[in-house]
Amino acid sequence: MQYAIQHLIENLPDHVVDFKKRPDGMLLMTLRKDDEVVFVKAIDRQTVFCETRVEALLHEIMRDSKLISGEINWKGQGAQWIDRTLPTFTGAPINPTAAKLMWSRRNRDGSYRATA
């Protein structure tokens, strides 16, 4: 965790970084600037031990700050800050949602037929 705190402090020099344990095993990260909370996020405990995840967290903090201040938009110039990858925690394939499973069961059973 020391690496994460040090890396965030170096890249956000005028902010105070604080981590607290949550009952669900995750960490609550709070950033303060001038004694005012500017960013709060629940993160996976393993994030603070992985250099890649800490970099992604820093990118997310900076992106959200720029979005709030109006420096960037979701489209056009500034869109390079927007990450286009889907978030997964394990790298495993994304599971189909309950709705997709319901529709596939209906189609397989033949109980749903589209009519024109």
Sequence and secondary structure as in RCSB ss.txt:
>XXXX:A:sequence
MQYAIQHLIENLPDHVVDFKKRPDGMLLMTLRKDDEVVFVKAIDRQTVFCETRVEALLHEIMRDSKLISGEINWK
GQGAQWIDRTLPTFTGAPINPTAAKLMWSRRNRDGSYRATA
>XXXX:A:secstr
 HHHHHHHHHHSTT EEEEEE TTS EEEEEEETTEEEEEEEE GGGGG HHHHHHHHHHHHHHHHHHHTS  SS
STTGGGS  S   SS       HHHHHHHHHHHHT      
